[in-house]
Amino acid sequence: MSESSTRDSEVSRPESSRTDSPRCVVRYGNTRLLGDFEARRDQRFQRGDEVIVRSERGVEWGVVLCPADARTATFMGGGRSGGGRILRPVTDDDRRAREEHAIRERELFRRSAELMRERTLQMQLIDVELIFGGEKLVLYYLSESRIDFRELVRLLARDFNLRIEMRQIGIRDEARLLADYGDCGKPVCCNTHLREMPAVSMKMAKLQKASLDPSKISGRCGRLKCCLRYEYDTYEEHRRELPPIGATVLTRSGQGRVLSQELLARKLVVVFDDGRRQIADESDIVTVISRGSRRNENGEDD
């Protein structure tokens, strides 16, 4: 690799800001938190480098994503989870400690679930996260009601000699913690890049003419797939710009009524007065005579 390409791949601020300490966006924690972390002036990191950081929660294992700047701050928005300092690149000792860490987490999960069952608490333990530095144990759980877990926390703190944090999560957060791949064959969005869960409605699926079979449009969490939100604004923009369903239009082939819209292609299905149907390009529409009522090609309200 050339010197220039190596320099370009370094995760640091532009040359004009090299006198400042470089800052990196780091992903860390079981819930894949994002933070803006400061490195020492002599440290340079590349995307994908594993690092040990100190966050507001303690010493944690993280992965460098990119340089931190005004653009990344805007992108992270409300999903930003604080920040801190990059302590060092991950060492072989850290990797061995992480393996031991994983074994201990499994035992902590088993014992925590056992204590919950003994006290017949109406909660389901989903995951436990032992902060890499050992400062805290976070328990992620599902519950449909408010739980008084003060006694449980005292027992856990006594048995494990750790600070305990109880974190109630929703069904989508469970997918973020445990799910791997979606129907598309790619890692689930909530476990990779989504920091905020967008509101998704059946209206979005209908507008994009997606299957309305719940098994096909539901994600690993059982809710409507977040990806239905990604192109919705584009579809909605096209819908507003085209003559609406039910409108009477004058085309180059005559007068007819709009049965349906092919939004991405920006085409219309038009039925003429003599019963003929035709797919008309947007450019074929001479004028809209009346907006009409929104009824689809089956004669039903759309």
N, C-alpha and C positions, 0 to 999 in steps of 0.2 A: 504493500500500500504506500502511495506517495506521501511525502510530508504534508502536502496541502490537504489531501483527503483525510489524513489522520487528524489534522488540526480541525477540519470541518466537523468530524464526527465527535469531537470532544464535547461533553455536556458542560458548558460554561457560558458565561455571558459573552457578548460581542467584544472584539478587541479593544474597543474604546472604554470598556468597563472592566478590563482585566485587573485593574488595581484594586477593585473591590473583591470581596470573597465571592466565589461562584455559588450560585444557588441552583438547586435541582428539584424537579417534581418527582416525588418518591411515592410509590404505592406500598402500603404496609398493612399488617393486621389481617385477621380472618375475614373481615368484611370489606377488605380491599380499600382502605381509606386512602385519600390523596392528601399530600401536604407539600409545602414549600420549605425545603431544608437547605440550610447554609453549610457549605463545606469550608475547609481551611483554604487559604490562598494558594497553597502548594498542591492542592488536590484537584485532579481532573477526572471526571467520570464519563463513561459512555452509556448509551441506552442499553438496558439489560444488565448492567453491573449490579451485583448484590452487595448491599451495604448494611452496616449496623448503624441505626440512628437513635437519637434520643428525642422522643415525642413528648407530648403532654401526659401520655400514659406511662412512660418509662422507656427502657431500652428495648428496641424492637428490630426485627429483621425486615428489610425492605428491598425494593427493586427500583433502580433509577429508570425513569421514563423519558425525560427530556430536560432541557434547560428551563428554568423558571423565569418568566418575564411577564410583562403586562398582558400579553395575549393569553398565556396559560392561566393567569389569574382570572381573566374573564371567562375562559372556558370552564374552569372548575366551579366558579360561581358559588352557590350554596353547598356544593358537594365538597368544598375544601374542608379539611378536618384539622386545621391548625398547621403546625410545622415544628421545626426545631433545628437540631444540628446533626450533620453526618459525622459519626465518630470515627469510622474506619471502613475500609473494604472488608468483606467477609473473609475470615481466615479458615484454615483447616480445623483449628480448634473450635471455631464457631460451628462448623458443619457437624463435627462430632457432638457438640453440645446440643445441636438442634435434633439430632437423632434421639438422644436421651430425653430431650424435651417432649418429643412426640410420644414416647413410651409413657412418660409421666402424665401427659394430657389424657391418654386413654384410661389410665387408672383414676384420674380425677373425675372424668366423666362417669365412670362406673360407680364410684362412691357417691357422687352427687345425686345421680339418678336413684340410687338405693335409699338415700336419706329422704328424698322427695316421696318415694313410695311408702316408706315407713310412717311418714306424717300425713299420708293421703292428701297431699296438696294437689289441687286441680290445675296442674301445669305440666307441660311436656317439655323436657329438656331436649334441645336441638343440637347444641354444640357447646364446647367449653374452649376458652382461649387463655392459655397461660402466657402472659407477656414474657418475651424472650429473656428479659433481665430478671424475671422472677418477682417483679414488684406487685403484681396483681393477677387475680384469676377472674375472668369474665364469663358468666353463665348466660347463654342465650336461650330463652324459653318462649313457648307459646302458651297463652291462656286466654280464655274468653271472659274472664272476670278479674277483678282486682284481688291480688293475693297478699296476705300478710306473711311475709317470709322472713321476718326478723329473727325468729328462733333458728330457722334454717341457716341464715347467714352466720349466726353465732357459732353453730355447730361446725360449719364449713371452715370458718376462720380458726377455730380451735383445732380441728383435725389436720388442716393443711398448713397452718401457720402462715397464711397469706391474707392480703386484703381481698375482699370479695366484692364484686360488682354484679348485680342482677340486671340483665338487659332484656326487657320484654320486646319481642319482635313480631312482625306480621308475616303473613303467608308468603309474601314476595321476598321478604328478608330471608326466610328459610331457604328459598331457591338460591339466593345469592350466596348463602353459606355452603349449601350442600350440592346444588345441581352442577352438572358438568357440561353436557352438550344439548343443544336444541334440535328440533326436527330438521333444521337446515344443515346440520352437520357441523356447525360452528359452536364454539363455547357460548353459553348463554350471555346475553347482553348485560344482565345485571351483575354478572361475575367478572366482566371485563372492563366496560367503559361507562356504563350508566351509573351516575352518582345520585340522581333523583329519579324516582319512579313516575313516569308521566301518566296522566289520566287517559285511559283508553275506553272507548265505548263501542257498542255494536254498530252505531251509525258510521263509524270509520271503516269497519269491515264491509258494510253494505256499499258505501260510496266507492270503495276500491274493488267491488265485485269479488271479494274473497268468499271462500266457502263459508256458509253459516253453520256448518257442522262444528259443534263445540270442541270435539276431539281434534279438529284440524286447526282451529284458530286460538286454542288455549296453550299457554306455555307450561313449563315444568311446575309452576306454582299453582296451576289450575285456573288462573285468571287469563283474560285476553292478552295475547302476545304484545309486548311493548313495541315490536317492530311495526305494528299496524299504525303507530303514531308517526313514524319517520317520514312517510310521503304524503300524509294526510293533507298538510297545508298546500302542497302542489296540486293534489286532486281537487281540493276545495276551490283553489284559485281558478283552475280550468272550468270547474262547474259554474262558477259565477260569470265567467267570461263568455261561455257558450249560451245559445238560446236554450231556455229551460225545457224540461220534459212537459209536453202538453201545449207548447207554444205553436201557433200557426205561423208558418214561414213561407216565404216566396223564394224558391230556388231556381236555378237555371233550367231545371226540368219541369217546373210548374209549382203549384201551391200544395202544401201538405202540412201534416202535423208531426211534431217531434215525438218519437216513441221512446228513444233512449239516447244517451250520450256515451261516446267512446272517448273518455276524457284525455288519456295520454296521447292518443292519435289525433285528438281534436276533430273528431268526426261525429256525425249525427245519423241515427236511423230515422228516416222520414217515411211516413205512409201518405200517399197521395189520395186525392178524392176518388180516383178510379180503383183504389185498392192496392196499387203497386207499392212496393217497399224498395227503398234505395238507401245505400250508405252515401251520405253527402259530406264532402269536405267542408271545412269552415268557409273556405273561399267560394264555395258554390251557393252560399246563402246570400241572396240579394238583400232581403230585409225581413224583419220580424213584424208580422201583421198584428198579432196579439200574443200576450204572454200565456194566456190560457191557464188551465188547472194542471197540476203536476200529477199525471197518471202514466204509469209505465205501459209496456207493450202488452201486458196481460189485462189492462183496463183497471188496474188497482192503483190506489193512491200510493205514490212513491215515498 
